[in-house]
Amino acid sequence: MTRFPEFTESMEDGDKELLTATLRAAEAELNPRVWGTLFEEGVLFLAADKLSRSRLGEPLRDPDEPAAQSTYAVEFERLVRIASMGARVI
């Protein structure tokens, strides 16, 4: 995930499998026909949001608001709105 190096900086045993499983789960959740050209972008931001809530994302969370919405979730929601309107541009 070169797009989000913050998740690969301090990898431990099993983290590569976690990254792979999270990316596959994100791909399975999104329909490429609905997302069109935004599919890869949507998968990356959905996976990044999922990872931000995993142990890999612990250093990225605000200790004062651990349940706050991540910037990845905010961007994914924006992409969802674009995809749902049928727009195919970013």
PyMOL Python script that loads the backbone (N, CA, C, O; Angstrom):
from pymol import cmd

cmd.read_pdbstr("""\
ATOM      1  N   MET A   1       0.843  -1.183   0.000  1.00  0.00           N
ATOM      2  CA  MET A   1       0.000   0.000   0.000  1.00  0.00           C
ATOM      3  C   MET A   1       0.884   1.240   0.000  1.00  0.00           C
ATOM      4  O   MET A   1       0.995   1.944   1.004  1.00  0.00           O
ATOM      5  N   THR A   2       1.494   1.486  -1.119  1.00  0.00           N
ATOM      6  CA  THR A   2       2.376   2.642  -1.218  1.00  0.00           C
ATOM      7  C   THR A   2       1.606   3.948  -1.090  1.00  0.00           C
ATOM      8  O   THR A   2       2.190   4.978  -0.753  1.00  0.00           O
ATOM      9  N   ARG A   3       0.320   3.919  -1.351  1.00  0.00           N
ATOM     10  CA  ARG A   3      -0.503   5.124  -1.229  1.00  0.00           C
ATOM     11  C   ARG A   3      -0.619   5.566   0.227  1.00  0.00           C
ATOM     12  O   ARG A   3      -0.728   6.759   0.512  1.00  0.00           O
ATOM     13  N   PHE A   4      -0.594   4.606   1.145  1.00  0.00           N
ATOM     14  CA  PHE A   4      -0.714   4.895   2.569  1.00  0.00           C
ATOM     15  C   PHE A   4       0.436   4.233   3.330  1.00  0.00           C
ATOM     16  O   PHE A   4       0.233   3.212   3.987  1.00  0.00           O
ATOM     17  N   PRO A   5       1.641   4.806   3.247  1.00  0.00           N
ATOM     18  CA  PRO A   5       2.811   4.178   3.876  1.00  0.00           C
ATOM     19  C   PRO A   5       2.726   4.126   5.396  1.00  0.00           C
ATOM     20  O   PRO A   5       3.471   3.377   6.028  1.00  0.00           O
ATOM     21  N   GLU A   6       1.843   4.900   5.985  1.00  0.00           N
ATOM     22  CA  GLU A   6       1.730   4.901   7.440  1.00  0.00           C
ATOM     23  C   GLU A   6       1.342   3.536   8.005  1.00  0.00           C
ATOM     24  O   GLU A   6       1.575   3.256   9.181  1.00  0.00           O
ATOM     25  N   PHE A   7       0.750   2.692   7.164  1.00  0.00           N
ATOM     26  CA  PHE A   7       0.360   1.366   7.627  1.00  0.00           C
ATOM     27  C   PHE A   7       1.476   0.331   7.468  1.00  0.00           C
ATOM     28  O   PHE A   7       1.383  -0.766   8.020  1.00  0.00           O
ATOM     29  N   THR A   8       2.508   0.663   6.734  1.00  0.00           N
ATOM     30  CA  THR A   8       3.579  -0.307   6.495  1.00  0.00           C
ATOM     31  C   THR A   8       4.891   0.070   7.176  1.00  0.00           C
ATOM     32  O   THR A   8       5.880  -0.652   7.052  1.00  0.00           O
ATOM     33  N   GLU A   9       4.910   1.184   7.888  1.00  0.00           N
ATOM     34  CA  GLU A   9       6.149   1.652   8.508  1.00  0.00           C
ATOM     35  C   GLU A   9       6.672   0.716   9.591  1.00  0.00           C
ATOM     36  O   GLU A   9       7.872   0.447   9.643  1.00  0.00           O
ATOM     37  N   SER A  10       5.813   0.227  10.436  1.00  0.00           N
ATOM     38  CA  SER A  10       6.269  -0.623  11.549  1.00  0.00           C
ATOM     39  C   SER A  10       5.515  -1.949  11.528  1.00  0.00           C
ATOM     40  O   SER A  10       4.758  -2.265  12.445  1.00  0.00           O
ATOM     41  N   MET A  11       5.736  -2.711  10.471  1.00  0.00           N
ATOM     42  CA  MET A  11       5.031  -3.979  10.313  1.00  0.00           C
ATOM     43  C   MET A  11       5.648  -5.056  11.190  1.00  0.00           C
ATOM     44  O   MET A  11       6.865  -5.138  11.353  1.00  0.00           O
ATOM     45  N   GLU A  12       4.770  -5.879  11.747  1.00  0.00           N
ATOM     46  CA  GLU A  12       5.184  -7.008  12.574  1.00  0.00           C
ATOM     47  C   GLU A  12       4.738  -8.294  11.893  1.00  0.00           C
ATOM     48  O   GLU A  12       4.161  -8.268  10.806  1.00  0.00           O
ATOM     49  N   ASP A  13       5.012  -9.414  12.546  1.00  0.00           N
ATOM     50  CA  ASP A  13       4.570 -10.706  12.013  1.00  0.00           C
ATOM     51  C   ASP A  13       3.054 -10.712  11.865  1.00  0.00           C
ATOM     52  O   ASP A  13       2.328 -10.319  12.778  1.00  0.00           O
ATOM     53  N   GLY A  14       2.594 -11.154  10.726  1.00  0.00           N
ATOM     54  CA  GLY A  14       1.163 -11.254  10.482  1.00  0.00           C
ATOM     55  C   GLY A  14       0.536 -10.011   9.887  1.00  0.00           C
ATOM     56  O   GLY A  14      -0.609 -10.053   9.437  1.00  0.00           O
ATOM     57  N   ASP A  15       1.271  -8.894   9.874  1.00  0.00           N
ATOM     58  CA  ASP A  15       0.700  -7.655   9.356  1.00  0.00           C
ATOM     59  C   ASP A  15       0.499  -7.687   7.845  1.00  0.00           C
ATOM     60  O   ASP A  15      -0.447  -7.091   7.330  1.00  0.00           O
ATOM     61  N   LYS A  16       1.384  -8.378   7.137  1.00  0.00           N
ATOM     62  CA  LYS A  16       1.226  -8.476   5.682  1.00  0.00           C
ATOM     63  C   LYS A  16      -0.066  -9.220   5.350  1.00  0.00           C
ATOM     64  O   LYS A  16      -0.786  -8.851   4.422  1.00  0.00           O
ATOM     65  N   GLU A  17      -0.348 -10.264   6.115  1.00  0.00           N
ATOM     66  CA  GLU A  17      -1.583 -11.021   5.907  1.00  0.00           C
ATOM     67  C   GLU A  17      -2.802 -10.164   6.227  1.00  0.00           C
ATOM     68  O   GLU A  17      -3.826 -10.253   5.549  1.00  0.00           O
ATOM     69  N   LEU A  18      -2.688  -9.332   7.266  1.00  0.00           N
ATOM     70  CA  LEU A  18      -3.781  -8.426   7.627  1.00  0.00           C
ATOM     71  C   LEU A  18      -4.036  -7.426   6.505  1.00  0.00           C
ATOM     72  O   LEU A  18      -5.186  -7.162   6.155  1.00  0.00           O
ATOM     73  N   LEU A  19      -2.966  -6.870   5.942  1.00  0.00           N
ATOM     74  CA  LEU A  19      -3.107  -5.937   4.818  1.00  0.00           C
ATOM     75  C   LEU A  19      -3.784  -6.609   3.625  1.00  0.00           C
ATOM     76  O   LEU A  19      -4.710  -6.055   3.033  1.00  0.00           O
ATOM     77  N   THR A  20      -3.321  -7.789   3.285  1.00  0.00           N
ATOM     78  CA  THR A  20      -3.879  -8.520   2.148  1.00  0.00           C
ATOM     79  C   THR A  20      -5.347  -8.846   2.372  1.00  0.00           C
ATOM     80  O   THR A  20      -6.170  -8.656   1.477  1.00  0.00           O
ATOM     81  N   ALA A  21      -5.676  -9.333   3.550  1.00  0.00           N
ATOM     82  CA  ALA A  21      -7.069  -9.685   3.855  1.00  0.00           C
ATOM     83  C   ALA A  21      -7.966  -8.454   3.839  1.00  0.00           C
ATOM     84  O   ALA A  21      -9.109  -8.523   3.387  1.00  0.00           O
ATOM     85  N   THR A  22      -7.456  -7.334   4.329  1.00  0.00           N
ATOM     86  CA  THR A  22      -8.248  -6.105   4.353  1.00  0.00           C
ATOM     87  C   THR A  22      -8.501  -5.593   2.938  1.00  0.00           C
ATOM     88  O   THR A  22      -9.609  -5.159   2.625  1.00  0.00           O
ATOM     89  N   LEU A  23      -7.486  -5.641   2.087  1.00  0.00           N
ATOM     90  CA  LEU A  23      -7.676  -5.223   0.693  1.00  0.00           C
ATOM     91  C   LEU A  23      -8.673  -6.128  -0.024  1.00  0.00           C
ATOM     92  O   LEU A  23      -9.522  -5.645  -0.773  1.00  0.00           O
ATOM     93  N   ARG A  24      -8.577  -7.419   0.197  1.00  0.00           N
ATOM     94  CA  ARG A  24      -9.522  -8.357  -0.432  1.00  0.00           C
ATOM     95  C   ARG A  24     -10.943  -8.121   0.066  1.00  0.00           C
ATOM     96  O   ARG A  24     -11.894  -8.185  -0.714  1.00  0.00           O
ATOM     97  N   ALA A  25     -11.089  -7.851   1.353  1.00  0.00           N
ATOM     98  CA  ALA A  25     -12.418  -7.585   1.909  1.00  0.00           C
ATOM     99  C   ALA A  25     -13.006  -6.312   1.304  1.00  0.00           C
ATOM    100  O   ALA A  25     -14.193  -6.263   0.982  1.00  0.00           O
ATOM    101  N   ALA A  26     -12.175  -5.291   1.151  1.00  0.00           N
ATOM    102  CA  ALA A  26     -12.648  -4.038   0.557  1.00  0.00           C
ATOM    103  C   ALA A  26     -13.052  -4.259  -0.901  1.00  0.00           C
ATOM    104  O   ALA A  26     -14.070  -3.729  -1.348  1.00  0.00           O
ATOM    105  N   GLU A  27     -12.268  -5.032  -1.640  1.00  0.00           N
ATOM    106  CA  GLU A  27     -12.615  -5.340  -3.035  1.00  0.00           C
ATOM    107  C   GLU A  27     -13.934  -6.092  -3.120  1.00  0.00           C
ATOM    108  O   GLU A  27     -14.731  -5.853  -4.027  1.00  0.00           O
ATOM    109  N   ALA A  28     -14.165  -6.998  -2.181  1.00  0.00           N
ATOM    110  CA  ALA A  28     -15.395  -7.796  -2.193  1.00  0.00           C
ATOM    111  C   ALA A  28     -16.622  -6.955  -1.844  1.00  0.00           C
ATOM    112  O   ALA A  28     -17.733  -7.271  -2.271  1.00  0.00           O
ATOM    113  N   GLU A  29     -16.426  -5.890  -1.073  1.00  0.00           N
ATOM    114  CA  GLU A  29     -17.557  -5.050  -0.660  1.00  0.00           C
ATOM    115  C   GLU A  29     -18.028  -4.105  -1.758  1.00  0.00           C
ATOM    116  O   GLU A  29     -19.187  -3.692  -1.768  1.00  0.00           O
ATOM    117  N   LEU A  30     -17.139  -3.764  -2.675  1.00  0.00           N
ATOM    118  CA  LEU A  30     -17.490  -2.784  -3.705  1.00  0.00           C
ATOM    119  C   LEU A  30     -17.751  -3.474  -5.036  1.00  0.00           C
ATOM    120  O   LEU A  30     -17.069  -4.433  -5.396  1.00  0.00           O
ATOM    121  N   ASN A  31     -18.732  -2.981  -5.750  1.00  0.00           N
ATOM    122  CA  ASN A  31     -19.085  -3.520  -7.058  1.00  0.00           C
ATOM    123  C   ASN A  31     -18.366  -2.704  -8.138  1.00  0.00           C
ATOM    124  O   ASN A  31     -18.637  -1.512  -8.284  1.00  0.00           O
ATOM    125  N   PRO A  32     -17.461  -3.322  -8.893  1.00  0.00           N
ATOM    126  CA  PRO A  32     -16.713  -2.575  -9.909  1.00  0.00           C
ATOM    127  C   PRO A  32     -17.611  -1.944 -10.973  1.00  0.00           C
ATOM    128  O   PRO A  32     -17.273  -0.896 -11.523  1.00  0.00           O
ATOM    129  N   ARG A  33     -18.734  -2.562 -11.263  1.00  0.00           N
ATOM    130  CA  ARG A  33     -19.643  -1.997 -12.276  1.00  0.00           C
ATOM    131  C   ARG A  33     -20.286  -0.707 -11.781  1.00  0.00           C
ATOM    132  O   ARG A  33     -20.520   0.213 -12.566  1.00  0.00           O
ATOM    133  N   VAL A  34     -20.570  -0.636 -10.499  1.00  0.00           N
ATOM    134  CA  VAL A  34     -21.166   0.569  -9.924  1.00  0.00           C
ATOM    135  C   VAL A  34     -20.108   1.659  -9.763  1.00  0.00           C
ATOM    136  O   VAL A  34     -20.368   2.833 -10.026  1.00  0.00           O
ATOM    137  N   TRP A  35     -18.920   1.262  -9.330  1.00  0.00           N
ATOM    138  CA  TRP A  35     -17.870   2.225  -9.035  1.00  0.00           C
ATOM    139  C   TRP A  35     -17.123   2.704 -10.277  1.00  0.00           C
ATOM    140  O   TRP A  35     -16.547   3.792 -10.263  1.00  0.00           O
ATOM    141  N   GLY A  36     -17.121   1.926 -11.331  1.00  0.00           N
ATOM    142  CA  GLY A  36     -16.445   2.336 -12.562  1.00  0.00           C
ATOM    143  C   GLY A  36     -14.986   2.670 -12.332  1.00  0.00           C
ATOM    144  O   GLY A  36     -14.249   1.902 -11.714  1.00  0.00           O
ATOM    145  N   THR A  37     -14.575   3.822 -12.834  1.00  0.00           N
ATOM    146  CA  THR A  37     -13.169   4.222 -12.732  1.00  0.00           C
ATOM    147  C   THR A  37     -12.751   4.567 -11.311  1.00  0.00           C
ATOM    148  O   THR A  37     -11.559   4.695 -11.032  1.00  0.00           O
ATOM    149  N   LEU A  38     -13.704   4.717 -10.422  1.00  0.00           N
ATOM    150  CA  LEU A  38     -13.391   5.025  -9.026  1.00  0.00           C
ATOM    151  C   LEU A  38     -13.170   3.774  -8.176  1.00  0.00           C
ATOM    152  O   LEU A  38     -12.921   3.874  -6.975  1.00  0.00           O
ATOM    153  N   PHE A  39     -13.261   2.598  -8.799  1.00  0.00           N
ATOM    154  CA  PHE A  39     -13.190   1.351  -8.037  1.00  0.00           C
ATOM    155  C   PHE A  39     -11.895   1.224  -7.240  1.00  0.00           C
ATOM    156  O   PHE A  39     -11.940   0.986  -6.033  1.00  0.00           O
ATOM    157  N   GLU A  40     -10.757   1.378  -7.884  1.00  0.00           N
ATOM    158  CA  GLU A  40      -9.475   1.212  -7.181  1.00  0.00           C
ATOM    159  C   GLU A  40      -9.320   2.235  -6.063  1.00  0.00           C
ATOM    160  O   GLU A  40      -8.856   1.910  -4.970  1.00  0.00           O
ATOM    161  N   GLU A  41      -9.711   3.467  -6.348  1.00  0.00           N
ATOM    162  CA  GLU A  41      -9.635   4.525  -5.335  1.00  0.00           C
ATOM    163  C   GLU A  41     -10.535   4.188  -4.142  1.00  0.00           C
ATOM    164  O   GLU A  41     -10.140   4.348  -2.988  1.00  0.00           O
ATOM    165  N   GLY A  42     -11.736   3.726  -4.438  1.00  0.00           N
ATOM    166  CA  GLY A  42     -12.666   3.338  -3.378  1.00  0.00           C
ATOM    167  C   GLY A  42     -12.133   2.195  -2.540  1.00  0.00           C
ATOM    168  O   GLY A  42     -12.245   2.212  -1.314  1.00  0.00           O
ATOM    169  N   VAL A  43     -11.551   1.198  -3.198  1.00  0.00           N
ATOM    170  CA  VAL A  43     -10.981   0.049  -2.476  1.00  0.00           C
ATOM    171  C   VAL A  43      -9.867   0.515  -1.542  1.00  0.00           C
ATOM    172  O   VAL A  43      -9.806   0.087  -0.390  1.00  0.00           O
ATOM    173  N   LEU A  44      -8.994   1.384  -2.030  1.00  0.00           N
ATOM    174  CA  LEU A  44      -7.876   1.844  -1.204  1.00  0.00           C
ATOM    175  C   LEU A  44      -8.354   2.610   0.023  1.00  0.00           C
ATOM    176  O   LEU A  44      -7.864   2.378   1.129  1.00  0.00           O
ATOM    177  N   PHE A  45      -9.312   3.524  -0.163  1.00  0.00           N
ATOM    178  CA  PHE A  45      -9.775   4.308   0.978  1.00  0.00           C
ATOM    179  C   PHE A  45     -10.611   3.480   1.939  1.00  0.00           C
ATOM    180  O   PHE A  45     -10.543   3.695   3.150  1.00  0.00           O
ATOM    181  N   LEU A  46     -11.396   2.541   1.433  1.00  0.00           N
ATOM    182  CA  LEU A  46     -12.152   1.656   2.317  1.00  0.00           C
ATOM    183  C   LEU A  46     -11.196   0.779   3.125  1.00  0.00           C
ATOM    184  O   LEU A  46     -11.377   0.601   4.330  1.00  0.00           O
ATOM    185  N   ALA A  47     -10.185   0.236   2.462  1.00  0.00           N
ATOM    186  CA  ALA A  47      -9.191  -0.588   3.159  1.00  0.00           C
ATOM    187  C   ALA A  47      -8.421   0.245   4.187  1.00  0.00           C
ATOM    188  O   ALA A  47      -8.172  -0.218   5.300  1.00  0.00           O
ATOM    189  N   ALA A  48      -8.049   1.465   3.818  1.00  0.00           N
ATOM    190  CA  ALA A  48      -7.322   2.330   4.755  1.00  0.00           C
ATOM    191  C   ALA A  48      -8.175   2.647   5.977  1.00  0.00           C
ATOM    192  O   ALA A  48      -7.662   2.692   7.095  1.00  0.00           O
ATOM    193  N   ASP A  49      -9.472   2.865   5.773  1.00  0.00           N
ATOM    194  CA  ASP A  49     -10.348   3.116   6.918  1.00  0.00           C
ATOM    195  C   ASP A  49     -10.424   1.887   7.813  1.00  0.00           C
ATOM    196  O   ASP A  49     -10.368   1.999   9.037  1.00  0.00           O
ATOM    197  N   LYS A  50     -10.550   0.719   7.204  1.00  0.00           N
ATOM    198  CA  LYS A  50     -10.588  -0.523   7.988  1.00  0.00           C
ATOM    199  C   LYS A  50      -9.272  -0.704   8.762  1.00  0.00           C
ATOM    200  O   LYS A  50      -9.283  -1.083   9.933  1.00  0.00           O
ATOM    201  N   LEU A  51      -8.158  -0.434   8.105  1.00  0.00           N
ATOM    202  CA  LEU A  51      -6.855  -0.580   8.762  1.00  0.00           C
ATOM    203  C   LEU A  51      -6.674   0.439   9.885  1.00  0.00           C
ATOM    204  O   LEU A  51      -6.025   0.152  10.891  1.00  0.00           O
ATOM    205  N   SER A  52      -7.247   1.626   9.712  1.00  0.00           N
ATOM    206  CA  SER A  52      -7.112   2.645  10.759  1.00  0.00           C
ATOM    207  C   SER A  52      -7.820   2.221  12.036  1.00  0.00           C
ATOM    208  O   SER A  52      -7.498   2.712  13.118  1.00  0.00           O
ATOM    209  N   ARG A  53      -8.784   1.311  11.918  1.00  0.00           N
ATOM    210  CA  ARG A  53      -9.494   0.806  13.097  1.00  0.00           C
ATOM    211  C   ARG A  53      -8.886  -0.493  13.622  1.00  0.00           C
ATOM    212  O   ARG A  53      -9.352  -1.045  14.618  1.00  0.00           O
ATOM    213  N   SER A  54      -7.838  -0.978  12.944  1.00  0.00           N
ATOM    214  CA  SER A  54      -7.158  -2.203  13.384  1.00  0.00           C
ATOM    215  C   SER A  54      -5.961  -1.820  14.251  1.00  0.00           C
ATOM    216  O   SER A  54      -5.732  -0.643  14.528  1.00  0.00           O
ATOM    217  N   ARG A  55      -5.210  -2.821  14.670  1.00  0.00           N
ATOM    218  CA  ARG A  55      -4.026  -2.527  15.485  1.00  0.00           C
ATOM    219  C   ARG A  55      -2.971  -1.759  14.689  1.00  0.00           C
ATOM    220  O   ARG A  55      -2.152  -1.057  15.281  1.00  0.00           O
ATOM    221  N   LEU A  56      -2.976  -1.878  13.368  1.00  0.00           N
ATOM    222  CA  LEU A  56      -2.024  -1.112  12.557  1.00  0.00           C
ATOM    223  C   LEU A  56      -2.314   0.385  12.615  1.00  0.00           C
ATOM    224  O   LEU A  56      -1.414   1.202  12.424  1.00  0.00           O
ATOM    225  N   GLY A  57      -3.558   0.742  12.876  1.00  0.00           N
ATOM    226  CA  GLY A  57      -3.939   2.147  12.908  1.00  0.00           C
ATOM    227  C   GLY A  57      -3.887   2.786  14.280  1.00  0.00           C
ATOM    228  O   GLY A  57      -4.167   3.976  14.417  1.00  0.00           O
ATOM    229  N   GLU A  58      -3.535   2.021  15.295  1.00  0.00           N
ATOM    230  CA  GLU A  58      -3.500   2.568  16.654  1.00  0.00           C
ATOM    231  C   GLU A  58      -2.655   3.836  16.774  1.00  0.00           C
ATOM    232  O   GLU A  58      -3.099   4.793  17.408  1.00  0.00           O
ATOM    233  N   PRO A  59      -1.452   3.880  16.190  1.00  0.00           N
ATOM    234  CA  PRO A  59      -0.649   5.108  16.317  1.00  0.00           C
ATOM    235  C   PRO A  59      -1.266   6.313  15.603  1.00  0.00           C
ATOM    236  O   PRO A  59      -0.909   7.452  15.904  1.00  0.00           O
ATOM    237  N   LEU A  60      -2.176   6.083  14.673  1.00  0.00           N
ATOM    238  CA  LEU A  60      -2.774   7.170  13.905  1.00  0.00           C
ATOM    239  C   LEU A  60      -4.003   7.771  14.581  1.00  0.00           C
ATOM    240  O   LEU A  60      -4.433   8.868  14.222  1.00  0.00           O
ATOM    241  N   ARG A  61      -4.572   7.061  15.556  1.00  0.00           N
ATOM    242  CA  ARG A  61      -5.801   7.517  16.207  1.00  0.00           C
ATOM    243  C   ARG A  61      -5.528   8.637  17.198  1.00  0.00           C
ATOM    244  O   ARG A  61      -4.485   8.675  17.850  1.00  0.00           O
ATOM    245  N   ASP A  62      -6.481   9.541  17.295  1.00  0.00           N
ATOM    246  CA  ASP A  62      -6.423  10.627  18.269  1.00  0.00           C
ATOM    247  C   ASP A  62      -6.738  10.044  19.645  1.00  0.00           C
ATOM    248  O   ASP A  62      -7.833   9.522  19.852  1.00  0.00           O
ATOM    249  N   PRO A  63      -5.800  10.124  20.588  1.00  0.00           N
ATOM    250  CA  PRO A  63      -6.057   9.531  21.905  1.00  0.00           C
ATOM    251  C   PRO A  63      -7.216  10.203  22.647  1.00  0.00           C
ATOM    252  O   PRO A  63      -7.844   9.585  23.507  1.00  0.00           O
ATOM    253  N   ASP A  64      -7.497  11.460  22.318  1.00  0.00           N
ATOM    254  CA  ASP A  64      -8.602  12.165  22.967  1.00  0.00           C
ATOM    255  C   ASP A  64      -9.955  11.770  22.389  1.00  0.00           C
ATOM    256  O   ASP A  64     -10.974  11.847  23.076  1.00  0.00           O
ATOM    257  N   GLU A  65      -9.967  11.348  21.126  1.00  0.00           N
ATOM    258  CA  GLU A  65     -11.205  10.919  20.466  1.00  0.00           C
ATOM    259  C   GLU A  65     -10.945   9.641  19.674  1.00  0.00           C
ATOM    260  O   GLU A  65     -10.907   9.680  18.444  1.00  0.00           O
ATOM    261  N   PRO A  66     -10.766   8.517  20.351  1.00  0.00           N
ATOM    262  CA  PRO A  66     -10.422   7.274  19.647  1.00  0.00           C
ATOM    263  C   PRO A  66     -11.515   6.770  18.703  1.00  0.00           C
ATOM    264  O   PRO A  66     -11.224   6.000  17.788  1.00  0.00           O
ATOM    265  N   ALA A  67     -12.759   7.187  18.906  1.00  0.00           N
ATOM    266  CA  ALA A  67     -13.858   6.731  18.048  1.00  0.00           C
ATOM    267  C   ALA A  67     -14.157   7.714  16.918  1.00  0.00           C
ATOM    268  O   ALA A  67     -15.112   7.520  16.165  1.00  0.00           O
ATOM    269  N   ALA A  68     -13.357   8.758  16.796  1.00  0.00           N
ATOM    270  CA  ALA A  68     -13.590   9.760  15.754  1.00  0.00           C
ATOM    271  C   ALA A  68     -13.438   9.150  14.367  1.00  0.00           C
ATOM    272  O   ALA A  68     -12.678   8.202  14.170  1.00  0.00           O
ATOM    273  N   GLN A  69     -14.168   9.705  13.418  1.00  0.00           N
ATOM    274  CA  GLN A  69     -14.121   9.213  12.040  1.00  0.00           C
ATOM    275  C   GLN A  69     -12.756   9.544  11.432  1.00  0.00           C
ATOM    276  O   GLN A  69     -12.256  10.658  11.585  1.00  0.00           O
ATOM    277  N   SER A  70     -12.165   8.578  10.750  1.00  0.00           N
ATOM    278  CA  SER A  70     -10.846   8.789  10.155  1.00  0.00           C
ATOM    279  C   SER A  70     -10.958   9.635   8.891  1.00  0.00           C
ATOM    280  O   SER A  70     -12.028   9.742   8.291  1.00  0.00           O
ATOM    281  N   THR A  71      -9.835  10.231   8.501  1.00  0.00           N
ATOM    282  CA  THR A  71      -9.823  10.991   7.252  1.00  0.00           C
ATOM    283  C   THR A  71     -10.072  10.069   6.063  1.00  0.00           C
ATOM    284  O   THR A  71     -10.585  10.499   5.030  1.00  0.00           O
ATOM    285  N   TYR A  72      -9.703   8.796   6.217  1.00  0.00           N
ATOM    286  CA  TYR A  72      -9.951   7.820   5.155  1.00  0.00           C
ATOM    287  C   TYR A  72     -11.454   7.585   4.998  1.00  0.00           C
ATOM    288  O   TYR A  72     -11.952   7.454   3.880  1.00  0.00           O
ATOM    289  N   ALA A  73     -12.166   7.532   6.115  1.00  0.00           N
ATOM    290  CA  ALA A  73     -13.624   7.338   6.071  1.00  0.00           C
ATOM    291  C   ALA A  73     -14.302   8.539   5.434  1.00  0.00           C
ATOM    292  O   ALA A  73     -15.248   8.384   4.661  1.00  0.00           O
ATOM    293  N   VAL A  74     -13.826   9.731   5.752  1.00  0.00           N
ATOM    294  CA  VAL A  74     -14.397  10.947   5.172  1.00  0.00           C
ATOM    295  C   VAL A  74     -14.213  10.939   3.658  1.00  0.00           C
ATOM    296  O   VAL A  74     -15.147  11.248   2.918  1.00  0.00           O
ATOM    297  N   GLU A  75     -13.026  10.591   3.197  1.00  0.00           N
ATOM    298  CA  GLU A  75     -12.765  10.541   1.754  1.00  0.00           C
ATOM    299  C   GLU A  75     -13.559   9.424   1.095  1.00  0.00           C
ATOM    300  O   GLU A  75     -14.056   9.603  -0.017  1.00  0.00           O
ATOM    301  N   PHE A  76     -13.691   8.278   1.751  1.00  0.00           N
ATOM    302  CA  PHE A  76     -14.479   7.187   1.187  1.00  0.00           C
ATOM    303  C   PHE A  76     -15.938   7.611   1.039  1.00  0.00           C
ATOM    304  O   PHE A  76     -16.567   7.300   0.028  1.00  0.00           O
ATOM    305  N   GLU A  77     -16.481   8.308   2.021  1.00  0.00           N
ATOM    306  CA  GLU A  77     -17.861   8.794   1.924  1.00  0.00           C
ATOM    307  C   GLU A  77     -18.029   9.741   0.744  1.00  0.00           C
ATOM    308  O   GLU A  77     -19.048   9.705   0.054  1.00  0.00           O
ATOM    309  N   ARG A  78     -17.029  10.588   0.512  1.00  0.00           N
ATOM    310  CA  ARG A  78     -17.079  11.497  -0.638  1.00  0.00           C
ATOM    311  C   ARG A  78     -17.112  10.696  -1.936  1.00  0.00           C
ATOM    312  O   ARG A  78     -17.878  11.011  -2.847  1.00  0.00           O
ATOM    313  N   LEU A  79     -16.283   9.664  -2.017  1.00  0.00           N
ATOM    314  CA  LEU A  79     -16.263   8.818  -3.208  1.00  0.00           C
ATOM    315  C   LEU A  79     -17.582   8.073  -3.382  1.00  0.00           C
ATOM    316  O   LEU A  79     -18.041   7.884  -4.509  1.00  0.00           O
ATOM    317  N   VAL A  80     -18.189   7.652  -2.288  1.00  0.00           N
ATOM    318  CA  VAL A  80     -19.491   6.976  -2.356  1.00  0.00           C
ATOM    319  C   VAL A  80     -20.528   7.910  -2.962  1.00  0.00           C
ATOM    320  O   VAL A  80     -21.319   7.497  -3.811  1.00  0.00           O
ATOM    321  N   ARG A  81     -20.525   9.166  -2.529  1.00  0.00           N
ATOM    322  CA  ARG A  81     -21.492  10.139  -3.085  1.00  0.00           C
ATOM    323  C   ARG A  81     -21.275  10.323  -4.584  1.00  0.00           C
ATOM    324  O   ARG A  81     -22.237  10.387  -5.350  1.00  0.00           O
ATOM    325  N   ILE A  82     -20.031  10.406  -4.996  1.00  0.00           N
ATOM    326  CA  ILE A  82     -19.738  10.578  -6.423  1.00  0.00           C
ATOM    327  C   ILE A  82     -20.190   9.353  -7.204  1.00  0.00           C
ATOM    328  O   ILE A  82     -20.846   9.480  -8.238  1.00  0.00           O
ATOM    329  N   ALA A  83     -19.842   8.171  -6.715  1.00  0.00           N
ATOM    330  CA  ALA A  83     -20.219   6.933  -7.410  1.00  0.00           C
ATOM    331  C   ALA A  83     -21.731   6.770  -7.453  1.00  0.00           C
ATOM    332  O   ALA A  83     -22.274   6.304  -8.455  1.00  0.00           O
ATOM    333  N   SER A  84     -22.415   7.148  -6.379  1.00  0.00           N
ATOM    334  CA  SER A  84     -23.867   6.972  -6.343  1.00  0.00           C
ATOM    335  C   SER A  84     -24.578   7.936  -7.285  1.00  0.00           C
ATOM    336  O   SER A  84     -25.701   7.667  -7.709  1.00  0.00           O
ATOM    337  N   MET A  85     -23.947   9.041  -7.612  1.00  0.00           N
ATOM    338  CA  MET A  85     -24.536   9.987  -8.564  1.00  0.00           C
ATOM    339  C   MET A  85     -24.240   9.584 -10.003  1.00  0.00           C
ATOM    340  O   MET A  85     -24.732  10.203 -10.946  1.00  0.00           O
ATOM    341  N   GLY A  86     -23.445   8.558 -10.158  1.00  0.00           N
ATOM    342  CA  GLY A  86     -23.105   8.117 -11.504  1.00  0.00           C
ATOM    343  C   GLY A  86     -21.940   8.881 -12.099  1.00  0.00           C
ATOM    344  O   GLY A  86     -21.607   8.694 -13.270  1.00  0.00           O
ATOM    345  N   ALA A  87     -21.316   9.739 -11.306  1.00  0.00           N
ATOM    346  CA  ALA A  87     -20.160  10.487 -11.799  1.00  0.00           C
ATOM    347  C   ALA A  87     -18.975   9.541 -11.907  1.00  0.00           C
ATOM    348  O   ALA A  87     -18.826   8.628 -11.094  1.00  0.00           O
ATOM    349  N   ARG A  88     -18.156   9.752 -12.882  1.00  0.00           N
ATOM    350  CA  ARG A  88     -17.001   8.886 -13.079  1.00  0.00           C
ATOM    351  C   ARG A  88     -15.699   9.678 -13.080  1.00  0.00           C
ATOM    352  O   ARG A  88     -14.699   9.234 -13.643  1.00  0.00           O
ATOM    353  N   VAL A  89     -15.711  10.838 -12.456  1.00  0.00           N
ATOM    354  CA  VAL A  89     -14.492  11.647 -12.370  1.00  0.00           C
ATOM    355  C   VAL A  89     -14.250  12.020 -10.923  1.00  0.00           C
ATOM    356  O   VAL A  89     -15.177  12.052 -10.114  1.00  0.00           O
ATOM    357  N   ILE A  90     -13.003  12.299 -10.604  1.00  0.00           N
ATOM    358  CA  ILE A  90     -12.665  12.708  -9.232  1.00  0.00           C
ATOM    359  C   ILE A  90     -12.559  14.210  -9.200  1.00  0.00           C
ATOM    360  O   ILE A  90     -12.283  14.787  -8.148  1.00  0.00           O
TER     361      ILE A  90
END
""", "prot")
cmd.dss("prot")
cmd.show_as("cartoon", "prot")
cmd.util.cbc("prot")
cmd.orient("prot")
